[in-house]
Amino acid sequence: MKLGSQGLEVSRQGLGCMGMSAFYGPAMPKSDMIELIHHAIDTGITFLDTSDVYGPFTNEILLGKALKDIHNKVKLATKFGLHFADGKISIRGDHVYVRAACEASLKRLEVDCIDLYYQHRIDTGVPIEVTIGELKKLVEEGRIKYRVYIGLSEAFASTIRRAHVVHPITAVQLEWSLWTRDVEEEIVPVCRELSIGIVAYGPLGRGFLTSPCKAG
């Protein structure tokens, strides 16, 4: 399917890789996760989502190893915006950090360019025009694939509008499910108006809306 209006085509279902390395318990065995990634690709799921914050950093390294020599078979999305220093996390969107984060992700992923590069969290201390302006430069340099694909994650509707003026936004990532509906009031309509794709994470309520196996 087409994601947004700039030409990016992805599998209708994506594979979110966060839980392989962080947040939902201990990191899973690398060999098992590489096997899972390859199985997903073989069954037609070729839109893979990661971030430098997952681990931190270890999930991108995992994907770099899993996709070695086959990264041309997938569309790879990663994110920046959460900075680690002295054991603390801060949100950064300044032009120096944007460039440094992109170069670091390229190295960990072992690729020459990123298909879809998201700002993971918005730095309210830096005008969105500055952050997107630097992303636009990375696009023009070929760091972000096909010279067009920039995304935002967890952004207000007004921020999406301002960012889209600087450079077309291909996709907005947000939590959207049967029990998370607040984005339908403002953000979803803005994305539809501007022909921006929506990547919904947690569509099954982070597992709550599935049928878990019973113990015993």
C-alpha positions in Angstrom: 0.0 0.0 0.0 1.0 3.6 -0.4 2.0 5.4 2.7 1.4 9.2 2.4 1.4 10.9 -1.0 5.2 11.1 -1.8 5.4 7.6 -3.3 6.5 5.3 -0.4 5.0 1.8 -0.7 5.0 -0.6 2.3 3.4 -3.8 3.3 0.0 -3.2 4.8 1.1 -4.8 8.1 4.3 -3.8 9.7 6.6 -5.4 12.2 7.4 -3.3 15.3 10.7 -4.4 16.7 10.8 -2.5 20.0 9.8 -5.5 22.2 12.6 -7.6 20.8 15.2 -5.5 22.7 13.5 -3.4 25.4 10.6 -2.3 27.5 8.4 -5.5 27.6 10.7 -7.6 29.7 14.3 -8.6 29.1 15.8 -8.6 25.6 14.9 -11.7 23.6 17.6 -14.0 22.2 19.2 -12.4 19.2 19.2 -15.6 17.1 15.4 -16.1 17.7 14.7 -12.5 16.8 16.7 -12.6 13.6 14.7 -15.8 12.7 11.5 -14.0 13.5 12.4 -11.0 11.3 13.3 -13.3 8.4 10.0 -15.2 8.8 8.1 -11.9 8.7 9.9 -10.9 5.5 9.2 -14.3 3.9 5.5 -14.0 4.7 5.2 -10.6 3.1 5.7 -8.2 6.1 8.4 -5.9 4.7 7.8 -2.7 6.7 10.0 -2.8 9.8 10.0 -0.2 12.6 12.7 0.5 15.1 14.3 3.5 16.9 17.6 4.4 18.4 16.0 4.5 21.8 15.1 0.8 21.7 17.8 -0.8 23.9 19.0 1.9 23.7 20.7 1.3 20.3 20.7 -2.5 20.5 17.5 -2.9 18.4 19.0 -1.0 15.5 22.2 -3.2 15.7 20.0 -6.3 15.7 18.2 -5.2 12.6 21.5 -4.3 11.0 22.6 -7.9 11.5 19.2 -9.4 10.5 19.0 -7.4 7.3 22.6 -7.8 6.2 22.6 -8.4 2.4 18.8 -8.3 2.3 18.0 -4.8 3.4 16.8 -4.0 -0.2 13.9 -6.3 0.4 12.4 -4.1 3.2 11.3 -0.6 3.9 13.1 0.4 7.1 11.8 3.1 9.5 13.8 4.4 12.5 13.5 7.4 14.8 15.6 10.0 16.7 14.8 12.5 19.3 15.6 11.0 22.7 19.2 11.7 23.8 21.1 9.7 26.4 23.8 11.3 28.5 25.1 10.6 32.0 22.3 8.1 32.6 19.6 10.6 31.8 17.2 11.0 28.8 16.4 14.3 27.2 14.4 15.3 24.1 16.5 17.0 21.4 15.6 18.4 18.0 18.4 20.8 17.4 20.1 20.6 14.0 23.4 19.3 15.4 21.7 16.4 17.2 19.5 15.6 14.2 22.5 15.0 12.0 24.5 13.1 14.6 21.6 10.8 15.4 21.0 10.1 11.7 24.7 9.2 11.1 24.8 7.0 14.1 21.6 5.1 13.1 23.0 4.6 9.6 26.1 3.0 11.1 24.2 0.7 13.5 21.7 -0.4 10.8 24.6 -0.9 8.3 22.8 0.9 5.5 23.5 3.9 3.3 20.1 5.5 3.7 16.9 5.2 5.8 13.6 4.7 4.1 11.4 6.6 6.7 13.0 8.7 9.4 10.8 9.9 12.2 11.2 12.5 14.9 10.3 10.2 17.8 9.3 13.0 20.2 9.0 16.7 19.6 11.5 19.0 21.3 9.3 21.9 22.4 12.4 24.0 23.0 13.3 24.0 19.4 11.0 25.3 16.6 9.8 22.4 14.5 10.9 24.4 11.5 14.5 24.0 12.6 14.3 20.3 13.1 12.5 19.6 9.8 14.8 22.0 8.1 17.8 19.9 9.1 15.9 16.7 8.1 15.3 18.4 4.7 19.0 18.8 4.3 19.6 15.1 5.1 17.0 14.3 2.4 18.8 16.4 -0.1 22.0 14.7 0.7 20.5 11.2 0.2 20.6 10.1 3.9 16.9 9.6 3.8 15.8 7.5 0.9 14.3 8.7 -2.4 14.7 12.3 -1.2 11.3 12.6 0.4 10.4 10.4 3.4 10.2 12.1 6.7 7.9 11.2 9.6 6.7 12.5 13.0 5.7 10.5 16.0 3.3 11.7 18.7 3.0 15.2 17.4 0.2 17.7 17.9 -2.0 18.7 14.8 -0.6 22.2 14.8 3.0 20.8 14.8 2.2 18.5 11.9 0.9 21.5 9.9 4.0 23.6 10.5 6.3 20.7 9.7 4.5 19.9 6.5 5.1 23.5 5.3 8.9 23.0 5.5 9.0 19.6 3.9 6.2 17.1 3.0 5.6 14.7 5.9 5.0 11.2 4.7 3.7 9.6 7.9 2.7 10.2 11.4 3.1 7.4 13.9 0.6 7.3 16.8 -1.2 4.9 19.1 -4.6 4.1 17.7 -6.8 1.2 18.6 -10.3 0.4 19.8 -9.5 1.8 23.2 -7.2 4.6 22.2 -9.3 7.0 20.1 -8.3 10.5 21.2 -6.3 11.0 17.9 -9.5 10.9 15.9 -10.5 14.4 17.1 -7.8 16.5 15.5 -4.7 14.5 14.4 -6.4 12.0 12.1 -8.4 14.7 10.2 -5.3 16.8 9.7 -3.4 13.8 8.3 -6.3 13.1 5.9 -6.4 16.7 4.8 -2.7 16.8 4.1 -2.5 13.3 2.6 -0.2 12.1 5.3 -0.1 8.4 6.0 -0.8 7.1 9.5 1.2 4.3 11.1 -0.8 3.0 14.1 1.1 1.3 16.9 -0.6 -0.7 19.6 -3.6 -1.5 17.3 -4.4 -4.5 19.6 -4.2 -2.5 22.8 -0.6 -3.7 23.4 -1.9 -7.2 23.6 -4.9 -6.5 25.8 -7.4 -7.0 23.0 -6.0 -10.3 21.9 -6.7 -13.8 23.4 -3.7 -14.6 25.6 -3.0 -18.3 26.4 -4.3 -19.4 29.7 -1.9 -20.6 32.3 -2.1 -24.2 33.5 
